[in-house]
């Protein structure tokens, strides 16, 4: 069995789902549009520049919906999927996942976007194993705005993958081939651990690294 790992945003999806969720919140009229967009855009710029403090962003991005009851949260997730995600899911991305499934690979999505946003997306890609940023819940099951455990961000993606595999009695070295598809230089730590790193719809910075190192480059959405 081989292992295949996928980043999500700008890799299997043609945009950043975290940022798009913020825009969706704005369109729903749940926040002050100008103030929320300015903050959301600022955090996204920090992510692109590699300076994001993830804990600050998680507190911000969960601040609106974590106050809702479970039914309203579910409706928000469903609305986001129907309005934003389903129309953006490209056949070539679905086919790539299915290709690895057909080969018998063990598959997971490893993303720095939180579990509330990404669990329905992983389900839509028919991927059971999602390593996303997990959220702390209080004794009544409500999200607090804090991160649970190691966030799946930068070097944390390696730790989360290793934890996930250890739960199955496996480790990275057990696989003949480890593929990792990502667009972002934030994912260089995990890309460097893969035997088959694939710069997928890469940012200019990652594309430069990939060309220097002879990594495969996949322009999935062209």
One Martini backbone bead per residue (centre of mass of N, CA, C, O) as a GRO file, in nm:
protein
  222
    1UNK     BB    1   0.097   0.036   0.021
    2UNK     BB    2   0.018   0.363  -0.034
    3UNK     BB    3   0.058   0.717   0.022
    4UNK     BB    4  -0.196   0.986   0.017
    5UNK     BB    5  -0.167   1.342   0.021
    6UNK     BB    6  -0.385   1.632   0.076
    7UNK     BB    7  -0.434   1.923   0.015
    8UNK     BB    8  -0.683   2.174  -0.038
    9UNK     BB    9  -0.610   2.464  -0.086
   10UNK     BB   10  -0.531   2.509  -0.417
   11UNK     BB   11  -0.559   2.194  -0.489
   12UNK     BB   12  -0.862   2.074  -0.488
   13UNK     BB   13  -0.913   2.373  -0.476
   14UNK     BB   14  -0.940   2.707  -0.636
   15UNK     BB   15  -0.932   2.789  -0.324
   16UNK     BB   16  -0.990   2.937  -0.008
   17UNK     BB   17  -1.208   2.819   0.222
   18UNK     BB   18  -1.167   3.010   0.458
   19UNK     BB   19  -1.203   3.276   0.304
   20UNK     BB   20  -1.477   3.202   0.171
   21UNK     BB   21  -1.631   3.179   0.437
   22UNK     BB   22  -1.611   3.478   0.503
   23UNK     BB   23  -1.771   3.572   0.253
   24UNK     BB   24  -2.025   3.416   0.325
   25UNK     BB   25  -2.085   3.559   0.592
   26UNK     BB   26  -2.127   3.832   0.461
   27UNK     BB   27  -2.364   3.755   0.265
   28UNK     BB   28  -2.547   3.673   0.524
   29UNK     BB   29  -2.527   3.923   0.734
   30UNK     BB   30  -2.340   3.852   1.015
   31UNK     BB   31  -2.162   4.107   0.944
   32UNK     BB   32  -1.942   4.352   0.907
   33UNK     BB   33  -1.815   4.381   0.607
   34UNK     BB   34  -1.566   4.569   0.618
   35UNK     BB   35  -1.432   4.467   0.880
   36UNK     BB   36  -1.422   4.163   0.817
   37UNK     BB   37  -1.269   4.174   0.548
   38UNK     BB   38  -1.013   4.312   0.647
   39UNK     BB   39  -0.934   4.086   0.844
   40UNK     BB   40  -0.945   3.842   0.656
   41UNK     BB   41  -0.739   3.951   0.449
   42UNK     BB   42  -0.507   3.982   0.648
   43UNK     BB   43  -0.477   3.684   0.722
   44UNK     BB   44  -0.429   3.581   0.433
   45UNK     BB   45  -0.169   3.738   0.386
   46UNK     BB   46  -0.012   3.605   0.613
   47UNK     BB   47  -0.023   3.324   0.498
   48UNK     BB   48   0.124   3.389   0.227
   49UNK     BB   49   0.384   3.504   0.400
   50UNK     BB   50   0.428   3.318   0.670
   51UNK     BB   51   0.289   3.494   0.947
   52UNK     BB   52   0.078   3.328   1.077
   53UNK     BB   53  -0.137   3.321   1.360
   54UNK     BB   54  -0.350   3.074   1.407
   55UNK     BB   55  -0.495   3.132   1.677
   56UNK     BB   56  -0.608   3.407   1.590
   57UNK     BB   57  -0.772   3.310   1.349
   58UNK     BB   58  -0.959   3.107   1.491
   59UNK     BB   59  -1.100   3.308   1.672
   60UNK     BB   60  -1.217   3.470   1.438
   61UNK     BB   61  -1.353   3.248   1.240
   62UNK     BB   62  -1.544   3.134   1.494
   63UNK     BB   63  -1.707   3.379   1.625
   64UNK     BB   64  -1.988   3.349   1.491
   65UNK     BB   65  -2.082   3.034   1.487
   66UNK     BB   66  -2.021   2.944   1.795
   67UNK     BB   67  -2.301   3.089   1.895
   68UNK     BB   68  -2.459   2.878   1.773
   69UNK     BB   69  -2.658   2.641   1.712
   70UNK     BB   70  -2.654   2.336   1.568
   71UNK     BB   71  -2.861   2.394   1.344
   72UNK     BB   72  -2.729   2.655   1.237
   73UNK     BB   73  -2.455   2.535   1.171
   74UNK     BB   74  -2.553   2.326   0.964
   75UNK     BB   75  -2.680   2.534   0.771
   76UNK     BB   76  -2.416   2.680   0.711
   77UNK     BB   77  -2.265   2.447   0.587
   78UNK     BB   78  -2.468   2.381   0.363
   79UNK     BB   79  -2.466   2.658   0.227
   80UNK     BB   80  -2.165   2.655   0.155
   81UNK     BB   81  -2.166   2.407  -0.022
   82UNK     BB   82  -2.387   2.498  -0.231
   83UNK     BB   83  -2.266   2.792  -0.304
   84UNK     BB   84  -1.937   2.716  -0.318
   85UNK     BB   85  -1.822   2.418  -0.341
   86UNK     BB   86  -1.971   2.249  -0.555
   87UNK     BB   87  -1.913   2.452  -0.800
   88UNK     BB   88  -1.578   2.414  -0.747
   89UNK     BB   89  -1.573   2.118  -0.821
   90UNK     BB   90  -1.347   1.944  -1.004
   91UNK     BB   91  -1.306   1.673  -1.199
   92UNK     BB   92  -0.990   1.652  -1.176
   93UNK     BB   93  -0.989   1.628  -0.865
   94UNK     BB   94  -1.168   1.381  -0.834
   95UNK     BB   95  -0.993   1.197  -1.019
   96UNK     BB   96  -0.734   1.202  -0.849
   97UNK     BB   97  -0.848   1.065  -0.602
   98UNK     BB   98  -0.956   0.810  -0.752
   99UNK     BB   99  -0.688   0.709  -0.857
  100UNK     BB  100  -0.571   0.645  -0.571
  101UNK     BB  101  -0.797   0.457  -0.485
  102UNK     BB  102  -0.765   0.248  -0.717
  103UNK     BB  103  -0.459   0.184  -0.618
  104UNK     BB  104  -0.491   0.151  -0.288
  105UNK     BB  105  -0.457   0.399  -0.131
  106UNK     BB  106  -0.384   0.589   0.136
  107UNK     BB  107  -0.608   0.854   0.237
  108UNK     BB  108  -0.557   1.217   0.292
  109UNK     BB  109  -0.648   1.520   0.440
  110UNK     BB  110  -0.424   1.811   0.483
  111UNK     BB  111  -0.524   2.092   0.687
  112UNK     BB  112  -0.543   2.441   0.808
  113UNK     BB  113  -0.832   2.401   0.815
  114UNK     BB  114  -1.106   2.369   0.978
  115UNK     BB  115  -1.337   2.121   1.058
  116UNK     BB  116  -1.602   2.274   1.002
  117UNK     BB  117  -1.536   2.337   0.700
  118UNK     BB  118  -1.396   2.043   0.597
  119UNK     BB  119  -1.572   1.792   0.645
  120UNK     BB  120  -1.777   1.828   0.407
  121UNK     BB  121  -1.556   1.828   0.188
  122UNK     BB  122  -1.436   1.550   0.233
  123UNK     BB  123  -1.702   1.405   0.180
  124UNK     BB  124  -1.726   1.504  -0.119
  125UNK     BB  125  -1.443   1.341  -0.179
  126UNK     BB  126  -1.448   1.067  -0.022
  127UNK     BB  127  -1.288   1.141   0.259
  128UNK     BB  128  -1.237   1.022   0.577
  129UNK     BB  129  -0.943   1.137   0.619
  130UNK     BB  130  -0.908   1.417   0.840
  131UNK     BB  131  -0.647   1.672   0.879
  132UNK     BB  132  -0.736   1.916   1.085
  133UNK     BB  133  -0.826   2.174   1.265
  134UNK     BB  134  -0.888   2.142   1.591
  135UNK     BB  135  -1.152   2.194   1.836
  136UNK     BB  136  -1.242   2.322   2.119
  137UNK     BB  137  -1.458   2.192   2.377
  138UNK     BB  138  -1.684   2.203   2.596
  139UNK     BB  139  -1.896   2.038   2.814
  140UNK     BB  140  -2.134   2.112   2.582
  141UNK     BB  141  -1.981   2.120   2.283
  142UNK     BB  142  -1.857   2.401   2.252
  143UNK     BB  143  -1.688   2.621   2.081
  144UNK     BB  144  -1.410   2.835   2.192
  145UNK     BB  145  -1.148   2.913   1.978
  146UNK     BB  146  -0.959   2.681   2.021
  147UNK     BB  147  -0.692   2.461   1.993
  148UNK     BB  148  -0.657   2.116   1.936
  149UNK     BB  149  -0.364   2.047   1.970
  150UNK     BB  150  -0.210   1.994   1.677
  151UNK     BB  151  -0.169   2.181   1.416
  152UNK     BB  152  -0.222   2.159   1.058
  153UNK     BB  153   0.075   2.335   1.037
  154UNK     BB  154   0.325   2.289   0.880
  155UNK     BB  155   0.494   2.089   1.088
  156UNK     BB  156   0.217   1.980   1.200
  157UNK     BB  157   0.157   1.784   0.966
  158UNK     BB  158   0.354   1.568   1.046
  159UNK     BB  159   0.246   1.505   1.329
  160UNK     BB  160  -0.043   1.427   1.238
  161UNK     BB  161   0.035   1.196   1.053
  162UNK     BB  162   0.184   1.029   1.267
  163UNK     BB  163  -0.056   0.996   1.457
  164UNK     BB  164  -0.249   0.860   1.259
  165UNK     BB  165  -0.067   0.617   1.192
  166UNK     BB  166  -0.022   0.513   1.483
  167UNK     BB  167  -0.330   0.435   1.518
  168UNK     BB  168  -0.253   0.194   1.286
  169UNK     BB  169   0.048   0.088   1.317
  170UNK     BB  170   0.206   0.320   1.164
  171UNK     BB  171   0.450   0.459   0.924
  172UNK     BB  172   0.608   0.624   0.681
  173UNK     BB  173   0.825   0.384   0.631
  174UNK     BB  174   0.602   0.164   0.529
  175UNK     BB  175   0.608   0.310   0.255
  176UNK     BB  176   0.700   0.314  -0.070
  177UNK     BB  177   0.489   0.559  -0.112
  178UNK     BB  178   0.479   0.927  -0.078
  179UNK     BB  179   0.224   1.147  -0.138
  180UNK     BB  180   0.217   1.516  -0.199
  181UNK     BB  181  -0.029   1.769  -0.235
  182UNK     BB  182   0.070   2.116  -0.310
  183UNK     BB  183   0.081   2.492  -0.319
  184UNK     BB  184   0.261   2.551  -0.051
  185UNK     BB  185   0.533   2.662   0.143
  186UNK     BB  186   0.404   2.573   0.417
  187UNK     BB  187   0.450   2.252   0.308
  188UNK     BB  188   0.755   2.175   0.301
  189UNK     BB  189   0.797   1.972   0.531
  190UNK     BB  190   0.615   1.748   0.396
  191UNK     BB  191   0.731   1.745   0.113
  192UNK     BB  192   1.021   1.650   0.217
  193UNK     BB  193   0.896   1.361   0.320
  194UNK     BB  194   0.826   1.290   0.044
  195UNK     BB  195   0.873   1.085  -0.238
  196UNK     BB  196   0.609   1.250  -0.387
  197UNK     BB  197   0.625   1.560  -0.466
  198UNK     BB  198   0.345   1.792  -0.547
  199UNK     BB  199   0.313   2.075  -0.726
  200UNK     BB  200  -0.007   2.225  -0.689
  201UNK     BB  201  -0.087   2.499  -0.804
  202UNK     BB  202   0.155   2.681  -0.758
  203UNK     BB  203   0.315   2.899  -0.621
  204UNK     BB  204   0.582   3.079  -0.705
  205UNK     BB  205   0.756   2.977  -0.468
  206UNK     BB  206   0.705   2.670  -0.508
  207UNK     BB  207   0.784   2.646  -0.804
  208UNK     BB  208   1.078   2.719  -0.764
  209UNK     BB  209   1.150   2.484  -0.579
  210UNK     BB  210   1.057   2.253  -0.767
  211UNK     BB  211   1.258   2.316  -0.996
  212UNK     BB  212   1.519   2.289  -0.829
  213UNK     BB  213   1.430   1.974  -0.726
  214UNK     BB  214   1.245   1.810  -0.940
  215UNK     BB  215   0.955   1.839  -0.907
  216UNK     BB  216   0.642   1.789  -0.951
  217UNK     BB  217   0.409   1.960  -1.174
  218UNK     BB  218   0.059   2.058  -1.117
  219UNK     BB  219  -0.198   2.189  -1.336
  220UNK     BB  220  -0.515   2.121  -1.259
  221UNK     BB  221  -0.679   2.405  -1.371
  222UNK     BB  222  -0.580   2.418  -1.693
   0.00000   0.00000   0.00000
